[in-house]
Amino acid sequence: MRHRDAGFVGAAVVGWAAVCWLTVRLVARPLAPYPRWDLLVPLGLAAVAAGVWVWRAAAGRRRHVVPPADAGRTRGWWPARSTAWACGAMAVPLVPLWLLMQAAWNSSPWMESVQEGDPTVARATVRQVHGVEEKHGSKGSTYHLSEITAALPDDGTRATYRVTVRANDPLRKGGTVWALYDGQAPDGGARFGTGEGELRSFVGESAAPGQLALVVTAAVVSVVTVTGAIALTGPTGISESLRTAPRGVLRRRVRVLGAPGENATPGTLRLIAPEGGLVELTMDRGLDAHALSVTLDGRTGHLYWPRQADDEAPDRDVTAFLLLDGKRYLRGTAPASALTDGEEASDPFASPHGLRAVGPYVSWRWTDHRPALLGFATAGVCALLLATGAGSPAGYAEGTAGWLAAAGAFAAPAGVMTTHVRLGRRRTAGRSTT
């Protein structure tokens, strides 16, 4: 079992901070000579933090760590947030991998020479337009490729270039474009464009507007997702079945039994009523029901569930809530056939002040989480290769940047979803043994 102690929280904080550091460096300085040590350091730190997290999880399971019953301060039912956290985890590698791919595509030996010299971004006047070609992009958008002649510096005394520039509208004679070149050698090559900010971002003078917008959008979506998940999985959010129960709510006084015997259903918490009725409460996937049974052995409380209609199938699962004495609660499901006798009650979550979820007590098995771990490991290796120069004309293995980024971006979500499905099947298998 894995208990979220200071070690796990510390490893998670360090890992997330390293990912943020990596993203900030890519936005602030997208291009630099390879290998990119400013990127390899946060990547290495993230790898170490992930290794510590996995090691402590495996060590905690070997030691059978069982924290006290009142450990944890979370108000919300944390297993219900797994889907939101899984979506967030799937999105984590996408932004850095995209930025790494863009950096590899835009880097070149000439760009490195400009950065080592006197990088200059200046206006250039369109001296002549040789031709314009209209192109169609995605979602019906259009852009234009204009073949022009421009001079550097703008007075044309040092170098004249005939280049093709992409712009939303056709360029015209006398118009203005922007150029990046080595101020010490204007005739040594130049890169032209219509956006000053993008060219300045190549030499670390400013953040590229498109990349900055991508990072800000990803951050806002993540915050909204996490905030929404916390709100929906709070004490009132998870008791939807009780608040909307058309036939009212029933409750029964119960006591938690200790470690389950050989005939107990895996993944269940056994509850017994004073009159002797036994209820097996099936826990959410990922929750270590065995450790929970040991920890809560002998604790008493009330089990709440929505009253069922007489004609409903007795073998169907019903959502039930166990509210222990002391305002600790947990959620699970139980067969309707075991929830027939009870007294009328009001929704205990109508006034959630002081309520706290039991746990977290996480069941962590390497075999269950192997796909997600391998997926993130693949994404990390791809990011590491891109940071060392793979796929870049200025590095090695030119032309592979897109493949590496795609492999990493696919591996992490695929691993997380496979793990999510595997845990769900394990819970279903445990329920079908009754």
DOMI-497792 format. One line per 3 residues: number of its first residue (from 1); for each residue x, y, z of N, C-alpha, C. Coordinates in steps of 0.02 Angstrom, whole numbers. Layout:
// residues N
NUM> X Y Z X Y Z X Y Z | ...
// end
This chain:
// residues 434
1> 42 -59 0 0 0 0 44 62 0 | 21 114 -33 57 177 -37 18 230 1 | 49 258 51 19 314 88 53 378 66
4> 14 429 54 42 492 28 73 531 85 | 135 513 103 170 548 155 212 604 125 | 256 634 166 295 691 143 342 671 86
7> 367 609 87 412 587 34 378 586 -34 | 317 561 -37 281 559 -101 263 629 -124 | 240 670 -77 222 738 -95 284 776 -120
10> 340 767 -85 402 800 -106 424 779 -175 | 422 713 -189 442 689 -256 395 717 -309 | 330 719 -295 283 746 -344 295 821 -357
13> 308 858 -303 320 930 -310 383 943 -351 | 436 905 -336 498 914 -374 489 896 -447 | 452 841 -461 440 821 -530 401 873 -569
16> 347 898 -539 307 949 -573 347 1013 -583 | 386 1032 -532 427 1092 -538 478 1085 -594 | 506 1026 -602 555 1015 -656 522 1021 -724
19> 461 995 -730 425 1001 -794 410 1074 -809 | 390 1112 -759 377 1184 -768 441 1220 -787 | 496 1203 -755 561 1233 -770 579 1219 -843
22> 571 1157 -865 585 1139 -934 543 1180 -983 | 479 1187 -968 435 1225 -1013 454 1298 -1016 | 469 1327 -958 489 1398 -956 552 1410 -996
25> 601 1365 -990 663 1373 -1027 651 1368 -1102 | 606 1323 -1123 592 1317 -1194 557 1378 -1222 | 513 1409 -1181 479 1469 -1204 527 1529 -1204
28> 568 1534 -1152 613 1592 -1146 670 1588 -1196 | 695 1528 -1210 751 1520 -1256 740 1457 -1298 | 699 1462 -1349 684 1401 -1388 743 1373 -1426
31> 791 1415 -1445 848 1391 -1485 913 1406 -1448 | 957 1358 -1449 1023 1364 -1418 1066 1307 -1445 | 1132 1314 -1442 1175 1260 -1466 1163 1195 -1428
34> 1166 1140 -1465 1158 1074 -1435 1225 1048 -1412 | 1225 1006 -1358 1167 984 -1319 1141 1039 -1273 | 1075 1039 -1261 1043 1091 -1221 1048 1073 -1147
37> 1102 1094 -1114 1110 1078 -1044 1057 1112 -1000 | 1032 1169 -1023 980 1203 -984 915 1163 -985 | 908 1116 -1032 849 1072 -1034 864 1004 -1004
40> 926 981 -1012 944 915 -986 942 914 -910 | 958 970 -878 957 972 -804 887 961 -777 | 836 1000 -799 768 986 -773 741 918 -794
43> 760 894 -853 739 827 -873 768 774 -826 | 832 782 -809 863 735 -762 831 739 -694 | 815 800 -672 783 808 -606 715 776 -605
46> 676 783 -660 611 751 -664 618 676 -663 | 669 649 -696 679 577 -697 696 551 -627 | 739 587 -591 756 567 -523 695 569 -477
49> 654 622 -483 594 627 -442 546 570 -457 | 538 553 -521 494 497 -539 521 431 -512 | 587 422 -515 617 362 -487 606 355 -413
52> 614 411 -376 602 410 -304 529 393 -289 | 483 421 -328 412 408 -318 397 334 -325 | 422 304 -380 410 233 -392 443 190 -338
55> 504 208 -320 541 168 -270 504 169 -203 | 481 227 -182 446 231 -118 379 194 -121 | 347 195 -179 285 157 -186 297 83 -178
58> 349 57 -212 365 -14 -206 388 -31 -136 | 428 13 -105 453 -1 -38 396 0 13 | 349 47 5 292 49 50 249 -13 46
61> 243 -41 -14 203 -102 -21 239 -161 11 | 307 -163 4 344 -219 35 341 -215 111 | 342 -154 137 342 -147 210 272 -150 240
64> 220 -152 196 150 -154 219 136 -94 266 | 154 -35 242 143 25 282 68 37 291 | 47 44 353 -23 58 368 -25 121 411
67> -43 179 383 -47 240 423 -107 240 469 | -109 286 517 -167 288 563 -231 304 526 | -287 286 558 -352 293 526 -370 366 512
70> -345 412 553 -362 482 545 -310 520 503 | -266 484 468 -217 517 424 -252 548 364 | -224 602 340 -253 635 281 -302 690 300
73> -302 743 261 -345 800 277 -393 817 220 | -392 778 166 -432 797 108 -507 791 123 | -545 841 102 -617 839 111 -650 796 57
76> -624 800 -5 -654 765 -60 -636 692 -62 | -676 654 -98 -663 583 -107 -611 575 -162 | -548 565 -142 -492 569 -189 -493 516 -243
79> -519 454 -234 -519 409 -291 -562 433 -349 | -614 472 -334 -658 497 -387 -623 548 -432 | -567 574 -409 -530 623 -449 -482 589 -497
82> -479 523 -497 -428 489 -537 -435 504 -611 | -496 510 -636 -505 524 -708 -478 593 -725 | -493 643 -684 -467 710 -697 -391 712 -693
85> -362 678 -642 -289 676 -637 -259 638 -695 | -293 585 -718 -267 548 -775 -265 591 -838 | -318 631 -848 -319 676 -906 -263 728 -901
88> -253 754 -840 -199 802 -831 -131 771 -843 | -123 709 -819 -59 675 -829 -45 661 -902 | -98 646 -940 -89 633 -1012 -67 696 -1049
91> -89 754 -1024 -72 816 -1059 -4 844 -1041 | 25 819 -985 88 846 -962 144 844 -1014 | 156 786 -1047 213 784 -1094 200 820 -1159
94> 138 837 -1176 123 862 -1243 154 929 -1257 | 148 977 -1210 175 1044 -1222 251 1044 -1227 | 288 1014 -1178 361 1013 -1186 385 976 -1248
97> 352 921 -1266 373 885 -1326 361 926 -1389 | 305 961 -1391 292 1004 -1449 344 1060 -1454 | 361 1091 -1397 411 1144 -1398 480 1117 -1417
100> 496 1058 -1393 561 1027 -1411 563 1011 -1486 | 508 988 -1513 506 974 -1585 514 1038 -1626 | 480 1091 -1605 487 1155 -1640 558 1181 -1637
103> 589 1173 -1579 659 1195 -1572 705 1156 -1618 | 694 1090 -1623 736 1050 -1667 726 1068 -1740 | 664 1082 -1760 651 1101 -1829 682 1168 -1847
106> 681 1215 -1800 705 1283 -1815 780 1292 -1805 | 811 1244 -1773 883 1251 -1761 922 1230 -1822 | 981 1259 -1830 1025 1243 -1887 1095 1268 -1871
109> 1146 1244 -1906 1214 1271 -1895 1217 1347 -1906 | 1179 1371 -1956 1180 1444 -1968 1150 1481 -1908 | 1095 1455 -1878 1064 1487 -1821 1112 1489 -1762
112> 1150 1435 -1752 1199 1434 -1698 1253 1486 -1709 | 1275 1494 -1772 1326 1545 -1786 1300 1615 -1773 | 1235 1627 -1788 1206 1692 -1774 1204 1706 -1699
115> 1184 1655 -1661 1181 1664 -1589 1249 1676 -1558 | 1301 1647 -1586 1368 1657 -1560 1398 1723 -1582 | 1369 1754 -1635 1395 1817 -1660 1357 1876 -1630
118> 1329 1919 -1673 1291 1977 -1652 1220 1972 -1679 | 1177 1933 -1645 1109 1924 -1671 1071 1990 -1674 | 1045 2005 -1732 1010 2068 -1743 943 2055 -1776
121> 891 2088 -1749 825 2085 -1779 808 2156 -1801 | 795 2165 -1865 784 2233 -1892 732 2230 -1947 | 702 2289 -1960 655 2296 -2016 693 2294 -2082
124> 658 2269 -2132 684 2270 -2200 627 2288 -2248 | 642 2331 -2296 591 2353 -2344 589 2306 -2404 | 528 2289 -2425 519 2247 -2484 537 2289 -2545
127> 592 2272 -2579 614 2310 -2638 576 2289 -2701 | 560 2225 -2703 526 2201 -2764 488 2137 -2747 | 430 2128 -2778 390 2067 -2769 392 2029 -2835
130> 417 1967 -2833 425 1928 -2894 364 1882 -2907 | 327 1868 -2855 269 1825 -2864 236 1808 -2798 | 171 1793 -2800 133 1776 -2741 92 1714 -2755
133> 94 1665 -2708 56 1603 -2715 10 1595 -2654 | -53 1583 -2668 -102 1573 -2614 -104 1500 -2594 | -103 1487 -2528 -106 1419 -2502 -165 1412 -2455
136> -189 1351 -2448 -245 1336 -2403 -220 1295 -2344 | -235 1320 -2284 -215 1286 -2224 -272 1245 -2195 | -266 1229 -2132 -318 1189 -2098 -379 1231 -2083
139> -436 1199 -2079 -500 1230 -2060 -518 1288 -2106 | -501 1281 -2169 -521 1331 -2218 -480 1395 -2219 | -426 1399 -2179 -385 1460 -2178 -341 1463 -2240
142> -320 1524 -2257 -276 1534 -2314 -216 1577 -2293 | -161 1567 -2327 -102 1609 -2317 -67 1617 -2385 | -17 1661 -2388 15 1677 -2451 91 1670 -2445
145> 121 1643 -2496 194 1639 -2501 216 1691 -2553 | 252 1742 -2529 273 1797 -2573 348 1793 -2584 | 369 1790 -2646 440 1791 -2663 461 1864 -2673
148> 507 1886 -2631 524 1957 -2630 600 1966 -2632 | 620 2028 -2643 689 2049 -2636 692 2102 -2581 | 738 2092 -2532 748 2139 -2478 822 2147 -2465
151> 841 2201 -2432 911 2216 -2420 925 2223 -2346 | 987 2206 -2327 1010 2213 -2258 1078 2247 -2257 | 1088 2296 -2213 1035 2332 -2178 986 2363 -2227
154> 938 2399 -2201 883 2421 -2244 905 2469 -2300 | 965 2499 -2292 988 2543 -2345 1019 2504 -2403 | 1028 2439 -2394 1050 2397 -2449 1124 2402 -2465
157> 1164 2425 -2420 1235 2433 -2435 1277 2371 -2424 | 1250 2320 -2389 1291 2262 -2372 1269 2198 -2407 | 1203 2183 -2407 1180 2120 -2436 1109 2127 -2461
160> 1094 2093 -2516 1027 2090 -2544 1005 2017 -2549 | 942 2003 -2528 918 1934 -2526 854 1928 -2567 | 849 1871 -2601 787 1853 -2635 759 1792 -2598
163> 704 1801 -2563 678 1749 -2518 602 1743 -2527 | 575 1689 -2499 503 1678 -2498 479 1686 -2426 | 430 1728 -2415 405 1743 -2348 332 1724 -2344
166> 314 1690 -2290 244 1671 -2278 209 1727 -2239 | 150 1746 -2261 111 1798 -2227 37 1785 -2239 | -4 1813 -2196 -77 1805 -2205 -101 1840 -2268
169> -72 1899 -2283 -91 1937 -2342 -31 1942 -2390 | -43 1952 -2453 12 1959 -2501 56 2020 -2484 | 121 2012 -2488 167 2067 -2477 169 2112 -2539
172> 180 2176 -2528 182 2224 -2583 247 2264 -2580 | 266 2290 -2638 326 2330 -2642 321 2391 -2596 | 374 2402 -2559 375 2456 -2510 351 2435 -2441
175> 324 2374 -2436 303 2349 -2371 362 2332 -2326 | 346 2311 -2265 398 2297 -2215 397 2225 -2194 | 455 2194 -2189 463 2128 -2159 518 2134 -2106
178> 526 2080 -2068 577 2079 -2016 629 2026 -2034 | 690 2039 -2014 745 1994 -2031 789 1982 -1970 | 811 1919 -1962 860 1900 -1911 925 1883 -1946
181> 979 1914 -1925 1044 1902 -1957 1100 1919 -1908 | 1160 1903 -1927 1219 1919 -1888 1241 1989 -1905 | 1236 2035 -1856 1253 2105 -1870 1325 2115 -1892
184> 1370 2067 -1874 1439 2073 -1894 1450 2049 -1966 | 1402 2010 -1992 1408 1985 -2061 1339 1981 -2092 | 1310 2038 -2113 1243 2037 -2143 1239 1996 -2206
187> 1294 1985 -2239 1293 1946 -2301 1302 1871 -2288 | 1302 1852 -2224 1312 1781 -2207 1248 1742 -2202 | 1191 1770 -2224 1127 1735 -2221 1079 1772 -2175
190> 1015 1763 -2186 964 1795 -2145 900 1754 -2147 | 859 1764 -2095 794 1732 -2091 741 1786 -2090 | 694 1784 -2136 643 1836 -2143 575 1811 -2119
193> 535 1857 -2094 468 1842 -2073 429 1906 -2063 | 365 1900 -2048 323 1958 -2037 314 1974 -1963 | 337 1930 -1918 328 1941 -1847 395 1954 -1813
196> 401 2012 -1780 462 2028 -1744 472 1983 -1684 | 417 1969 -1647 422 1929 -1586 449 1860 -1598 | 427 1827 -1652 450 1759 -1666 525 1758 -1680
199> 550 1806 -1718 621 1808 -1733 662 1823 -1671 | 637 1868 -1629 674 1883 -1567 674 1824 -1519 | 621 1783 -1521 620 1724 -1477 674 1674 -1496
202> 695 1673 -1559 746 1626 -1580 813 1639 -1545 | 825 1701 -1527 888 1719 -1495 878 1736 -1421 | 819 1717 -1394 806 1725 -1323 791 1795 -1300
205> 774 1841 -1346 759 1909 -1326 687 1917 -1301 | 642 1873 -1323 573 1876 -1301 541 1808 -1314 | 484 1797 -1282 448 1734 -1291 406 1738 -1355
208> 405 1683 -1392 364 1681 -1453 290 1684 -1434 | 252 1729 -1466 181 1736 -1447 142 1672 -1453 | 154 1633 -1506 117 1570 -1514 133 1520 -1460
211> 197 1513 -1443 217 1466 -1391 191 1488 -1323 | 194 1554 -1309 169 1579 -1246 94 1567 -1239 | 58 1578 -1295 -14 1566 -1293 -30 1492 -1281
214> 10 1447 -1310 1 1376 -1299 10 1357 -1226 | 63 1382 -1196 77 1366 -1126 23 1394 -1080 | 3 1457 -1092 -48 1488 -1050 -114 1450 -1056
217> -132 1431 -1118 -194 1393 -1128 -192 1326 -1091 | -136 1291 -1097 -129 1227 -1062 -133 1235 -987 | -103 1289 -960 -105 1301 -888 -176 1316 -865
220> -212 1357 -903 -281 1375 -885 -326 1314 -886 | -319 1273 -939 -360 1212 -944 -345 1165 -886 | -281 1158 -867 -263 1114 -811 -293 1139 -746
223> -288 1205 -734 -315 1233 -671 -390 1224 -668 | -424 1238 -724 -497 1230 -725 -517 1157 -714 | -480 1111 -746 -496 1040 -739 -487 1017 -667
226> -431 1036 -636 -418 1015 -567 -467 1047 -519 | -481 1112 -529 -528 1146 -485 -598 1115 -490 | -618 1101 -553 -683 1069 -562 -686 1000 -531
229> -632 962 -537 -630 895 -507 -635 899 -432 | -601 947 -401 -603 954 -329 -674 973 -306 | -707 1017 -344 -775 1037 -326 -824 980 -332
232> -818 941 -386 -865 887 -399 -855 827 -352 | -794 820 -325 -781 762 -283 -779 781 -209 | -804 839 -192 -809 858 -122 -866 820 -88
235> -874 829 -24 -927 793 12 -996 801 -18 | -1013 862 -41 -1079 872 -71 -1081 849 -143 | -1024 855 -178 -1023 836 -248 -1031 761 -258
238> -1003 720 -213 -1006 648 -223 -1071 617 -197 | -1112 656 -162 -1173 627 -134 -1233 642 -178 | -1222 647 -243 -1277 661 -290 -1332 609 -284
241> -1312 545 -276 -1362 492 -272 -1406 499 -209 | -1379 528 -157 -1420 538 -96 -1464 599 -102 | -1437 653 -130 -1476 715 -135 -1535 708 -184
244> -1526 666 -234 -1579 659 -285 -1618 595 -277 | -1611 560 -221 -1646 497 -211 -1722 510 -209 | -1760 482 -255 -1832 497 -257 -1871 465 -200
247> -1845 412 -172 -1881 376 -119 -1850 387 -50 | -1804 435 -45 -1774 450 19 -1710 412 31 | -1683 421 91 -1618 392 110 -1628 348 171
250> -1594 290 169 -1595 244 226 -1525 240 256 | -1523 220 319 -1458 211 352 -1461 153 400 | -1401 127 416 -1397 71 463 -1333 79 504
253> -1338 64 568 -1280 65 612 -1237 4 596 | -1171 15 586 -1126 -40 567 -1060 -33 605 | -1023 -88 604 -956 -90 632 -909 -122 580
256> -849 -95 574 -801 -120 525 -767 -182 553 | -767 -236 513 -731 -296 532 -658 -289 512 | -616 -331 539 -545 -328 527 -526 -355 459
259> -464 -381 454 -439 -407 391 -485 -462 365 | -502 -458 300 -549 -508 272 -519 -578 271 | -563 -628 276 -541 -697 274 -534 -722 202
262> -523 -787 196 -512 -816 129 -574 -812 86 | -633 -814 116 -695 -814 77 -721 -744 61 | -686 -691 84 -709 -623 73 -695 -603 0
265> -737 -559 -25 -728 -534 -93 -669 -486 -95 | -623 -494 -141 -566 -448 -146 -589 -377 -158 | -555 -329 -127 -570 -259 -138 -631 -235 -101
268> -652 -269 -48 -711 -249 -11 -695 -235 62 | -736 -193 92 -732 -178 163 -793 -210 195 | -783 -255 243 -838 -292 274 -866 -253 333
271> -932 -245 332 -968 -209 384 -1021 -255 413 | -1029 -251 478 -1079 -294 511 -1124 -250 555 | -1188 -264 551 -1238 -227 590 -1246 -259 659
274> -1272 -222 707 -1282 -252 774 -1325 -313 773 | -1374 -317 727 -1417 -376 724 -1386 -433 685 | -1326 -422 659 -1290 -477 627 -1287 -476 551
277> -1319 -429 518 -1317 -427 445 -1249 -404 420 | -1222 -439 369 -1156 -424 341 -1164 -388 274 | -1126 -335 266 -1125 -296 203 -1053 -292 180
280> -1041 -311 117 -975 -303 87 -976 -241 43 | -940 -190 64 -937 -127 28 -877 -128 -19 | -891 -129 -83 -837 -131 -133 -806 -62 -141
283> -739 -60 -135 -703 3 -137 -687 25 -209 | -672 89 -217 -649 115 -281 -584 81 -301 | -574 76 -367 -512 47 -391 -454 91 -368
286> -399 59 -353 -340 96 -329 -339 104 -254 | -392 85 -218 -393 92 -146 -377 25 -114 | -331 24 -68 -310 -37 -35 -360 -56 19
289> -408 -97 2 -461 -115 49 -435 -156 107 | -383 -197 96 -356 -239 150 -326 -195 204 | -283 -147 184 -253 -102 234 -307 -60 267
292> -357 -41 230 -411 -2 259 -450 -42 311 | -460 -107 297 -495 -149 346 -455 -156 410 | -389 -163 404 -347 -169 463 -348 -105 503
295> -344 -48 468 -341 17 501 -407 34 536 | -463 18 504 -528 37 531 -561 -18 573 | -525 -70 588 -553 -126 626 -584 -102 691
298> -649 -118 699 -684 -100 760 -716 -31 759 | -701 10 708 -732 76 705 -806 69 689 | -847 114 716 -919 111 706 -942 175 670
301> -1001 170 641 -1029 227 605 -1096 207 574 | -1119 247 527 -1182 235 492 -1169 226 418 | -1202 178 388 -1200 167 316 -1263 197 285
304> -1254 242 237 -1310 276 204 -1315 252 132 | -1377 245 108 -1388 227 38 -1458 250 17 | -1469 263 -47 -1536 283 -71 -1583 223 -71
307> -1644 234 -48 -1694 180 -46 -1709 155 -117 | -1711 89 -125 -1722 59 -190 -1796 39 -198 | -1817 39 -261 -1886 17 -276 -1892 -58 -266
310> -1952 -82 -251 -1961 -153 -238 -1950 -196 -300 | -1961 -167 -360 -1956 -207 -421 -1886 -204 -452 | -1838 -171 -419 -1770 -168 -447 -1733 -232 -433
313> -1685 -248 -478 -1648 -311 -472 -1608 -313 -407 | -1613 -368 -370 -1579 -371 -305 -1503 -378 -311 | -1478 -399 -370 -1406 -409 -378 -1370 -347 -405
316> -1406 -293 -415 -1374 -232 -440 -1335 -198 -384 | -1282 -160 -404 -1242 -124 -356 -1273 -56 -341 | -1270 -37 -279 -1298 26 -256 -1242 67 -223
319> -1238 130 -241 -1188 174 -210 -1207 186 -137 | -1159 177 -93 -1170 185 -21 -1112 224 9 | -1128 259 65 -1078 300 98 -1074 279 171
322> -1012 268 193 -1000 250 263 -974 312 299 | -1013 337 346 -994 395 386 -976 370 456 | -911 370 471 -887 345 535 -898 396 590
325> -901 372 651 -904 418 708 -839 459 708 | -847 524 709 -789 567 702 -787 603 636 | -840 594 595 -849 630 531 -797 611 478
328> -772 550 481 -733 524 425 -779 482 381 | -772 489 314 -818 453 271 -780 419 215 | -813 371 184 -788 339 124 -847 316 82
331> -834 305 17 -887 286 -29 -871 220 -62 | -923 182 -77 -915 119 -112 -981 97 -141 | -985 34 -160 -1048 5 -185 -1060 -61 -149
334> -1124 -77 -144 -1144 -139 -111 -1203 -169 -148 | -1212 -236 -146 -1270 -267 -179 -1335 -242 -148 | -1384 -230 -190 -1448 -206 -164 -1480 -257 -117
337> -1465 -321 -127 -1494 -373 -84 -1470 -366 -12 | -1412 -336 0 -1386 -327 68 -1410 -263 100 | -1445 -221 62 -1467 -156 87 -1543 -153 86
340> -1573 -197 124 -1647 -200 126 -1675 -169 189 | -1640 -176 245 -1665 -151 309 -1627 -89 330 | -1663 -38 348 -1632 23 371 -1684 72 395
343> -1662 124 430 -1707 175 455 -1704 237 412 | -1758 275 411 -1760 337 372 -1708 385 399 | -1676 422 352 -1624 469 373 -1621 526 323
346> -1590 580 343 -1578 637 298 -1508 630 268 | -1494 668 217 -1430 666 184 -1376 692 231 | -1327 651 251 -1276 675 298 -1228 725 267
349> -1227 730 201 -1182 776 167 -1215 843 152 | -1277 852 175 -1311 916 165 -1274 972 201 | -1243 957 258 -1202 1005 295 -1133 974 303
352> -1088 984 253 -1025 948 252 -971 976 296 | -988 1025 339 -937 1056 381 -904 1003 426 | -838 1000 423 -801 954 465 -791 885 437
355> -824 868 381 -817 802 352 -749 795 317 | -718 737 325 -654 723 294 -655 652 266 | -626 644 208 -623 578 178 -572 534 214
358> -585 470 219 -537 423 247 -481 413 196 | -420 414 219 -364 400 173 -322 461 160 | -285 461 105 -287 411 52 -246 348 67
361> -274 291 49 -242 227 53 -242 197 -17 | -185 200 -50 -182 183 -121 -150 115 -130 | -185 73 -167 -157 7 -184 -112 16 -245
364> -47 5 -236 0 17 -290 35 -48 -308 | 22 -71 -369 54 -132 -393 90 -116 -458 | 152 -137 -463 192 -124 -523 158 -153 -585
367> 128 -212 -579 97 -243 -637 37 -204 -662 | 0 -171 -616 -58 -131 -637 -37 -66 -670 | 16 -34 -644 36 31 -667 93 28 -718
370> 113 -31 -738 168 -37 -785 157 0 -850 | 97 -3 -882 88 33 -945 99 109 -938 | 73 138 -884 81 210 -875 154 228 -863
373> 189 188 -822 259 202 -809 301 195 -872 | 288 143 -911 326 135 -973 309 191 -1023 | 246 213 -1023 228 268 -1068 264 332 -1051
376> 267 349 -986 302 410 -966 377 403 -974 | 403 342 -964 474 331 -976 491 341 -1049 | 448 317 -1094 458 328 -1166 457 402 -1183
379> 409 439 -1155 405 511 -1167 468 546 -1141 | 493 524 -1083 554 554 -1056 615 541 -1099 | 621 480 -1124 678 464 -1168 674 505 -1232
382> 615 512 -1261 607 553 -1321 626 626 -1309 | 604 652 -1252 622 721 -1235 697 728 -1224 | 727 678 -1193 800 680 -1182 838 680 -1248
385> 816 638 -1295 850 636 -1360 842 702 -1397 | 782 732 -1394 772 796 -1428 815 850 -1397 | 824 848 -1330 865 899 -1297 939 891 -1313
388> 960 831 -1332 1030 822 -1351 1044 838 -1423 | 991 853 -1463 1001 873 -1532 972 825 -1583 | 938 772 -1562 910 724 -1610 857 758 -1652
391> 860 746 -1717 810 773 -1763 825 842 -1789 | 879 873 -1765 895 942 -1784 951 944 -1835 | 948 989 -1884 1005 997 -1930 1069 1017 -1894
394> 1061 1048 -1835 1120 1067 -1796 1143 1012 -1749 | 1106 957 -1746 1125 902 -1703 1140 839 -1741 | 1099 787 -1732 1109 724 -1766 1041 693 -1782
397> 1042 642 -1824 981 606 -1844 928 655 -1871 | 950 698 -1918 905 749 -1945 842 717 -1975 | 785 749 -1962 722 725 -1989 682 680 -1942
400> 709 665 -1884 674 620 -1837 638 657 -1781 | 641 724 -1780 611 761 -1724 536 748 -1720 | 502 750 -1777 430 738 -1776 412 668 -1752
403> 451 619 -1773 438 551 -1751 449 542 -1677 | 503 572 -1650 517 567 -1579 462 601 -1538 | 442 661 -1559 390 697 -1522 324 659 -1525
406> 307 631 -1583 245 593 -1590 246 530 -1547 | 304 497 -1545 309 435 -1504 299 451 -1430 | 332 505 -1406 323 523 -1336 253 547 -1320
409> 224 586 -1366 157 613 -1354 104 558 -1355 | 117 504 -1392 69 448 -1395 79 400 -1338 | 142 388 -1319 157 336 -1269 127 352 -1201
412> 133 415 -1178 108 432 -1111 32 426 -1106 | -8 456 -1151 -81 446 -1146 -102 374 -1153 | -69 337 -1199 -87 267 -1209 -74 227 -1145
415> -17 241 -1113 -1 205 -1051 -49 221 -995 | -67 285 -988 -114 304 -935 -183 273 -946 | -207 274 -1008 -273 245 -1022 -273 169 -1012
418> -218 137 -1032 -214 64 -1021 -215 47 -947 | -179 85 -907 -180 74 -834 -249 87 -806 | -281 141 -829 -349 158 -806 -397 100 -819
421> -394 71 -879 -438 16 -897 -420 -47 -857 | -356 -58 -847 -334 -118 -810 -358 -115 -738 | -354 -58 -706 -378 -53 -637 -454 -63 -634
424> -489 -37 -684 -561 -46 -686 -580 -119 -694 | -543 -156 -735 -557 -227 -744 -543 -266 -680 | -491 -245 -644 -474 -280 -582 -530 -272 -531
427> -560 -212 -529 -615 -201 -482 -675 -242 -503 | -691 -245 -568 -747 -284 -592 -738 -358 -578 | -676 -382 -587 -661 -453 -573 -673 -469 -500
430> -653 -422 -456 -664 -434 -385 -738 -438 -368 | -779 -396 -400 -851 -396 -386 -885 -458 -411 | -859 -487 -467 -893 -544 -497 -881 -608 -460
433> -838 -608 -410 -825 -670 -374 -877 -685 -321 | -924 -638 -309 -974 -651 -257 -1027 -700 -283
// end
